[in-house]
Amino acid sequence: MMIETARSQGTWCQSYHLTPAFARHSSGVVEIYADGFPKEWLKLYGDPAFRAFDPLPDQVIAQGRTMTWLEAKDEVLAKGNVPPQTVEYFEKSHAAGLVHGVAIPLYGPNYRNAYASYGFVDEVSIDDKRVRTLIAVASATHRRIVDFLNQPVDHHIALSNREREVLFGISRGHSNNEIASLLGISPETVSTYVKRLFAKLETRDRIGATIKGLKFGLIHV
C-alpha cells in the first residue's frame, strides 16, 4: 500500500529504512526497501561505507519531524565540521537527481524506529497535502511492520526457488506483469505463485508477504 500511495501522490522514488534497536539509521545493519531509484544510485547506496555518510536518516530521527531533503541538507551543513564524505554524498545524490523530496521519521515500540524517504520531480513543502498523506500512510505501515516483527516465529516456511524469486519481486514493489517480464513467465503464472505465497505466509497482501519474508529470512532486500 505504501508504494501505491506514494506513486499516486506523484513521487518517483521512495525508500523505507528499518533500523535495529540502538543502531545508527545509516549503518550497514539497516534493512532498506527502495523503489524507483536509478540503478547506479542503488549500487552506490548499497555500499555500507558510502551509506554511512548519509546524514538525513539520523537528522530527521533526531529532530523528530518531517523535513524536506533540502531543509535537512541545509541544517546538516549549517552545523559546520562536515566530513568530506558527507559533502561527497550530497554531491552524488544531487547528480543522481535526488534533489526534491521529503524525509519522514517513524517511531515504534522497543526502539523499533524507521525512516521513510520520498522523491518528487519538483520542489515540495512539508505542508503539502500529498506529504501529509505520505506521513499518515508511512506511519500506519511502520506500525503494522513492527507488529509483524513482534509476532513469534513458530513454524518453518519452505519456498521453492521460483516462489522466492516472485517474493523478491513483490518486495521490490513490482507488479505481477513486471515480475512476469523479469522472470520470463506469464502474468497468470505469477498470480498463481502470489496466491500460493499468501497462503504459505498467512497474509492477505503484498506488504505482509514482504515483511514476513524478511522476518523469516526468505528474502533480503
N, C-alpha and C positions, 0 to 999 in steps of 0.2 A: 504493500500500500504506500510506503514511503516513497518509493521510486515513481510510481504512477502519479502520486500527488505532486511531487517535485516537478515532473515533466509538465503536468497540467498548469503549473504556476509559472512556466516559462524558463525553468533552469535548463542549462545544457550539460551540467555535470554535477555530481553530488557524491559525498562520501560520509561514512559513519565509522567512527573510531571508538572501539570498546576497550577501555583500559582496565587491566587488573588492579586490584586494590593497592594503593600506595605507590604505584609506578608512575613515571613521567608520562604525560599524554602524547609525547612524540618518540617514545622509546621503541625498541625493536620488538617488545613483547605485546604491543598493542595489536588487537585484531582489527583489520581495516577492510571495509567493504567500499569499493569505489565503482562508479558508473559514469560513463560519458567522457572521461578524461582522455587526452591524447595518449597513444601508446608509448610515445617517447617519454612523456611525463611519468606514466605509471612505472616504467622501467627505472627511471631516475629515483622516484619516490620509494620504490621498493628496496632501495639500498638503505639499510638502517643507519649507516654513517652519514648519509645525506639527510635523511628524515629527522635525525636527532637535532638538527638546527632549524627545524620548522618551529617558530615561536608561537604561532597562532593558537594551537590547542591549549597550551599552558596559560597563555594570556587570557583567553576568554573564560576558562575554568576559574582562574584566579579572580577575575573581575566579576564573575557571576552574572553576566548579562550578554545578550546577543550583540555582536558588533559586525560592522561591515569589514570586509578584508582590508580596505584602505584605512579605516579607522584603527583597526588593530595594528596594522603595519606602522602607522604614524606614532602610535603610543609606544611601540617597541623601540623604534628608532629614537624617540624623544628621551628615552632613559639614558642614552649615551653608553659608551663602552660596549658597543655591539660587536660580537665576534665577526670576523671577516666571513666566516662560513654562513652566518645568518644573512649578511648582506648579499652574498652569492646566492643564497636560497631565494631571496626576494627577486633578484635579477633574473634567475632562471624561471621562476614561476611566472613572472611578467612576460618573459619571452615565450612561454607556453600558452599565453592567452589568459592566465588566471589573474585577472585584474579586478573585475567587479563580482562581488558575492557577499555572502553573509556566513558568519561562524556562530554556531549555537552551542552553548554549554548544556549538558544534560546530566542530571543527578539521579542517583538511585540509592537504595538501602545498602548498608555494609560497604560503603565507599565504591559501589559499582557505578562509577561515573563514565561519561562518554562525551563525544564531541561530534557534531554534525556540521557539514560544510556544503554550501550550495552556490554554484556559479551562475551568473547571469551575463547576458551579452552586453547589456548597458548598465550604467550606474543605478544602484538600488539603495533605498533608505530602509532602516530598521522599522520605520513607521508604516512602510508599505503593507497593504492588506495581504499581498502574497507572502510576505515574510511572516506575518502573524499566523497565517495558515500553516506554513512550514514549521514554525515553532511548536504549534499545537500537535501536529502530526508526529514530528520527531520525538517530542516528549512522551506521547502516548505509546509510540513504537518502542522507545527505550524501556519504558516501564514493563511492557509486555516481554521484551527480550530478557530483562532481569528476572521476571517471573519464570520464564522457561529455564534459565540457567540455575535457578534455585530449586527446581524440581529434582528429586533424587533420580539417579540413573539405576534402574532396577532390572534391566534386561539388555541383552546384546542384540544389535541390529546388523544383519548381514545384507550387503548390497552387491549386486553384480557390477562388473566394470562399467557396463553401459548405464546402469542406474546411477552410479557415481558421476559419470560424465553429464548426465541430464541434471542431476542435483547441482553440480558445479555451475552449469549454465543458468539454472534458476538463481543461484547465489550471486551471479554476476548481473542479474536484472534482465536477462534475455527472455524474450517471448518464446512461445513454442515454435513459431516459424523460424526465429533466429537460431534456436538450438538445432532445429532440423537441418538448416543450411550448414551450420558448423560441423555437424556430425555426419552429414550425408545420408540422412534418413527422412522419412516423410513426417509432416506435422501430426498426422494421425497416430503414428508410432510414438512420437514424443508425448502426445496426450495420454496414451496408454501407460507410458513409463511414469508420467507425472501422477496419475491416479494411483499407480502401484506404490510410488514413493509416499504419497499422502497416507495411504493405508499402513505402510510399514512404520512410518514415523508418527502415526497417530495425530495428524494435524489436518487442517482443512484449507490451508492457504500456503502461499509461497514463502512468506516471511517466517512462518512457523517451521517449514521444512528446512529453510536455510539455517535458522538458529539451532535446531536440533541436530542438523548435520554437523555444525561446528562443535556443538557440545559433545557429541558422541565421537568426534574425531573422524567423521566420514569424509569430510572435505576440509580444505584450508584455503582461505581467500586472502 
